[in-house]
Amino acid sequence: MQEEICNPKPRLGISACLLGEKVRYDGGDKRDCFLTETFGRHVEWVPVCPEVEIGMGIPREAVRLVGDPRNRE
């Protein structure tokens, strides 16, 4: 409860690579200066990388979605 009073910034989930974490398939990142330096002053980021969280390594083969999402067959 005390932490909420001291830190009124909203918590937002964000792709970890956008914050500069080297978690992309090629071992790189996609750091976004606006997000980290400007917008980041107003929020508390909760970095997430779903691929890493399910155990995929870094580097790894690129994940590619195929098919038509409207066709469930």
C-alpha positions as CSV (number, residue, x, y, z in Angstrom):
1,M,0.0,0.0,0.0
2,Q,2.8,2.4,0.9
3,E,4.5,1.8,-2.5
4,E,1.4,2.9,-4.3
5,I,1.4,6.3,-2.5
6,C,5.1,6.9,-3.2
7,N,4.9,5.8,-6.8
8,P,1.8,7.1,-8.5
9,K,3.0,6.2,-12.0
10,P,0.9,3.7,-13.9
11,R,2.5,0.4,-14.6
12,L,2.5,-0.6,-18.3
13,G,3.5,-3.8,-20.0
14,I,6.0,-3.3,-22.9
15,S,8.1,-5.5,-25.1
16,A,11.5,-5.7,-23.4
17,C,13.3,-5.1,-26.7
18,L,11.8,-1.7,-26.9
19,L,13.5,-0.7,-23.7
20,G,16.9,-1.8,-25.0
21,E,17.0,-5.4,-23.6
22,K,18.9,-7.6,-26.1
23,V,16.2,-10.3,-26.4
24,R,15.3,-10.2,-30.1
25,Y,15.8,-13.3,-32.2
26,D,19.1,-11.9,-33.6
27,G,20.4,-11.0,-30.1
28,G,19.7,-7.3,-30.7
29,D,17.1,-4.8,-29.4
30,K,14.8,-2.2,-30.8
31,R,15.3,0.5,-28.2
32,D,12.9,3.4,-28.7
33,C,14.3,6.7,-27.3
34,F,10.9,8.3,-27.0
35,L,9.6,5.4,-24.9
36,T,12.7,5.2,-22.7
37,E,13.6,8.9,-22.2
38,T,10.4,10.9,-22.7
39,F,7.3,8.7,-22.0
40,G,9.3,6.6,-19.5
41,R,9.4,9.5,-17.0
42,H,5.6,9.2,-16.6
43,V,5.2,5.4,-16.3
44,E,6.6,2.4,-14.6
45,W,7.5,-0.1,-17.4
46,V,6.9,-3.9,-16.9
47,P,9.2,-5.4,-19.6
48,V,8.0,-8.7,-21.1
49,C,9.4,-10.9,-23.8
50,P,7.0,-13.8,-24.4
51,E,9.6,-15.8,-26.5
52,V,12.2,-15.7,-23.7
53,E,9.6,-16.4,-21.1
54,I,8.6,-19.7,-22.8
55,G,12.2,-20.7,-23.0
56,M,13.3,-19.8,-26.5
57,G,17.0,-18.9,-26.6
58,I,18.8,-15.8,-27.7
59,P,19.7,-15.8,-30.5
60,R,17.0,-18.0,-32.1
61,E,15.3,-18.6,-35.4
62,A,12.8,-15.9,-36.3
63,V,9.2,-16.7,-35.4
64,R,6.9,-16.3,-38.4
65,L,3.1,-16.5,-38.3
66,V,1.5,-18.1,-41.4
67,G,-2.0,-18.8,-42.5
68,D,-5.3,-16.9,-42.4
69,P,-6.5,-16.2,-38.8
70,R,-10.1,-16.2,-40.1
71,N,-9.7,-19.8,-41.3
72,R,-9.6,-22.1,-38.3
73,E,-9.2,-25.3,-40.4
